[in-house]
Amino acid sequence: MQIVVDLNRCQGYAQCVFLAPRVFELHGEEALMYAPAVPGEQHEHVRRAAAACPVQAILVGEPAGDGVASSGAGDGRAGVDGR
């Protein structure tokens, strides 16, 4: 599973942090950090976090057979402020 957070939509409500704290972290008041590649044991937590996001900023995708994520997810970590 791969995820991408739409940083233009994310408002830092942090519902994802409460539901999937091993994938999402809040740094300061606005900086949401996340791991784009989700470990298997966290899939259900991430699905719940995506469903709970008030602005639907979390995009969830399954990797394609060639190792490329269908959601277009990149690698590395991203923050709400674009850093």
The 8 nearest C-alpha neighbors of each residue, nearest first, counted from 0:
[[1, 61, 37, 60, 62, 36, 2, 42],
 [0, 2, 36, 60, 35, 37, 61, 59],
 [3, 1, 59, 35, 58, 60, 72, 36],
 [2, 4, 58, 72, 57, 35, 5, 59],
 [3, 5, 57, 56, 6, 58, 2, 9],
 [6, 4, 56, 7, 8, 9, 3, 57],
 [5, 7, 9, 79, 8, 4, 81, 56],
 [8, 6, 5, 9, 79, 56, 10, 4],
 [7, 9, 6, 56, 5, 10, 54, 55],
 [10, 8, 6, 56, 11, 7, 5, 54],
 [9, 11, 12, 8, 54, 29, 79, 6],
 [10, 12, 13, 29, 9, 31, 79, 30],
 [11, 13, 10, 14, 53, 9, 52, 15],
 [14, 12, 16, 15, 11, 17, 25, 31],
 [13, 15, 17, 16, 12, 52, 18, 51],
 [14, 16, 48, 18, 13, 17, 19, 23],
 [17, 15, 20, 23, 13, 19, 14, 18],
 [16, 18, 14, 15, 20, 19, 13, 48],
 [17, 19, 15, 48, 16, 44, 20, 14],
 [20, 18, 44, 16, 21, 22, 15, 45],
 [21, 19, 16, 23, 22, 17, 18, 24],
 [20, 22, 19, 23, 24, 41, 16, 33],
 [21, 23, 20, 33, 34, 19, 24, 37],
 [24, 22, 33, 16, 20, 32, 21, 19],
 [25, 23, 32, 16, 31, 20, 33, 26],
 [24, 26, 31, 30, 32, 27, 16, 23],
 [27, 25, 30, 31, 24, 28, 29, 32],
 [26, 28, 29, 30, 25, 31, 24, 11],
 [27, 29, 30, 26, 25, 11, 31, 12],
 [28, 30, 11, 27, 31, 79, 26, 25],
 [31, 29, 26, 79, 78, 25, 27, 80],
 [32, 30, 25, 78, 79, 24, 26, 29],
 [31, 33, 78, 24, 77, 23, 25, 76],
 [34, 32, 23, 22, 76, 35, 24, 77],
 [33, 35, 36, 22, 76, 37, 75, 23],
 [36, 34, 2, 1, 37, 3, 74, 33],
 [37, 35, 1, 34, 0, 38, 2, 74],
 [36, 38, 0, 1, 35, 41, 39, 34],
 [39, 37, 41, 40, 36, 42, 0, 22],
 [40, 38, 41, 42, 37, 0, 43, 36],
 [39, 41, 38, 42, 43, 44, 37, 45],
 [40, 42, 44, 39, 38, 43, 45, 37],
 [43, 41, 45, 44, 39, 40, 46, 37],
 [42, 44, 46, 45, 41, 47, 40, 39],
 [45, 43, 19, 47, 41, 42, 46, 18],
 [44, 46, 48, 42, 47, 43, 19, 49],
 [47, 45, 43, 49, 48, 44, 42, 50],
 [48, 46, 50, 44, 45, 49, 51, 43],
 [47, 49, 15, 45, 51, 50, 18, 46],
 [50, 48, 46, 57, 52, 47, 51, 45],
 [49, 51, 47, 48, 52, 46, 55, 53],
 [52, 50, 48, 49, 53, 47, 14, 15],
 [51, 53, 55, 49, 54, 50, 14, 48],
 [54, 52, 55, 51, 12, 56, 14, 50],
 [53, 55, 56, 52, 8, 9, 10, 57],
 [56, 54, 52, 57, 53, 49, 50, 8],
 [55, 57, 5, 9, 4, 8, 54, 58],
 [58, 56, 4, 49, 55, 3, 5, 59],
 [57, 59, 3, 2, 4, 56, 60, 70],
 [60, 58, 2, 1, 57, 70, 3, 61],
 [61, 59, 70, 1, 69, 0, 2, 68],
 [60, 62, 0, 1, 69, 68, 63, 59],
 [63, 61, 68, 67, 69, 66, 0, 60],
 [62, 64, 67, 65, 66, 68, 69, 61],
 [63, 65, 66, 62, 67, 68, 61, 69],
 [66, 64, 63, 67, 62, 68, 69, 61],
 [67, 65, 64, 63, 62, 68, 69, 61],
 [68, 66, 63, 62, 65, 69, 64, 71],
 [69, 67, 62, 70, 71, 63, 72, 61],
 [68, 70, 71, 60, 62, 63, 61, 67],
 [71, 69, 60, 68, 72, 59, 58, 1],
 [70, 72, 68, 69, 73, 67, 3, 60],
 [73, 71, 70, 3, 68, 2, 1, 74],
 [74, 72, 71, 75, 35, 3, 68, 1],
 [73, 75, 35, 72, 76, 36, 34, 77],
 [76, 74, 77, 73, 35, 34, 33, 36],
 [77, 75, 34, 33, 32, 35, 74, 78],
 [76, 78, 32, 33, 82, 81, 75, 79],
 [77, 79, 32, 31, 81, 30, 80, 82],
 [80, 78, 30, 31, 6, 81, 29, 9],
 [79, 81, 78, 82, 30, 29, 6, 31],
 [82, 80, 78, 79, 77, 6, 30, 7],
 [81, 78, 80, 77, 79, 30, 76, 32]]
